[in-house]
Amino acid sequence: METWHIWIIIALLLFIIEIFTSGFAVFCISVGAIAAAIASGLDMGLKEQLIWFSVATLASFVAVRPLMIKYFHKKSKQVQTNTNALIGKTVIVTETIDIDHNSGRVKIDGDVWRAIASEGEIIEIGEKVVVEQVNSTILTVKKL
């Protein structure tokens, strides 16, 4: 087995490991292994292969990794979670919303939440409302 075969096997193993991680660090090291495999294929010595490996790894850490993190983490920030995911949802009133009687409930995804109207109006059972704000366990809603 030639040296470049070993570098390619190392690169493939690192790519597989990267599938199970999320920081793109292992990916950068595998880029270095590919560069070393190319150097080995050009009949360079082990010292030159290690230099190519180091330079390519460093270059990918500096150039490729920030771009990948920016691209992938930008998309993940668009996904709202927890109570922030409730804002903007259309829900149905299950108990009349009336601030004077301290009543009001809505049902979201099988869960019943306490609700108040943003404009202080009375909203009857069965009407559709939009969640505008979440304050602890109380949703502020507005009529559609």
N, C-alpha and C positions, 0 to 999 in steps of 0.2 A: 504494500500500500504506500502510495507516495504522500509526501507531506501536504500537498494541496488537498488531497482527499480528507485528511484529518481536519484541516481548517474548515472545509465545507461541512463535515459532520458536526463539528463544534458549532458552526453557524446555524445549522438546522436545529440542533438541540436547543440553542439559545432562543431561536424563533418560537419553538414549541413552548419553552418556559415563559416567554413573553405573553403568550396567549392567556396564561393564568395570572398575570400581574397587570398592573395598570399604570405604571410610571414611565414606561418607554426606556428605562435604563438598560435592561437586558437587550432590547432591540439595538441600542447604540453599540453595545459590545459585539453583537452579531454582525453589524456592519463592519466593524474592525476585523472580525474573523474572515469576512469575505475579501476585504482588502489584502489581508495576509495570504489568503488562498491565491489571489491574483499574483501577488509578489512571488509566491512559491512556484506558480505556473510559469513565471518568467525566469525561472532558474536562479532566483536570488537566494542568498544564504539566510540562515536562521536569524542572524542579527538584523538584516534588512526586512525580513518578514515581520519581526517584532516591532521595528520602527513603523512600518506600514500599518500594522495592527494598532499601535498606540496613536498615531496621527489620525487615522480614520475614525477611531473610537472617540477621540477628543473632538474632532471636527463634527461628528454626528451629535455629540452631547451639546456642542455650542450652536449648531445650525439646525439640525433636524428635530431634536427633542423639544425645544421651545415651541416650534411650529405645530408639532403633533399635540402637545399638551394644550396649546391655545385652541386648536381646532376641535379636539374632542371634549375638552372641559367647557367650552363655550356652549356646545349643544346640551351638555348635562345641566347647565345652569338654567336652561329654558324650561326644564321640567320642574314644576312646583310639587312640593311634598307637604305632608302633614296638614295643618290648618290652612296654610297658604294655598293649597290645591282647591279649597272650597270656594275661594273668591272667584266670582264670575259664573258660578254654577247656577242653573235654573232648577228650582226645587218647588215642591208642593206643600202648601200649608196644611198641617194636620190638626192644629188647634188655633182658633181665632186669635190673631195677633192684636192685642189691645193693651197699650201701656197703662191705661187707667185701671184696668182690672189685673194688671201684672200677669198677663197670660200670653201665650204664643209659642207654638212649636212648629218645626218643619222637619221633613224627613229627607235625608240625603244618604244615598247608597245603603239603605237599610238602617241607618242610625237616626234617632230622633234628637234634635237639637233645640234648645231654647232660642227664641228669636224675638227681635223687636223691629219695628218699622223705622226706617231712617227718617221719614217725614212725620212720624207720630200718628199716622193714620191707622184706621182699623182695617185689617185684611182678613177676609172670611176664609173658612175651611174650603180647600179644593182649589184656591186661586194659586197661580204660578207667580213666583217671586225670584229675584236674582240676589245672590249673596254679595253684599258690598264690602263687608268688613267682618273680621273675627276678633272678638274681645274675650279672651279666656274661653268660656264655654257658651258664650252668647253670640249669636249671629245677628248682624244688622242687615236687614233685607229691604228690597224696594220692589214695588209692584211692577209687573211688566207693562 
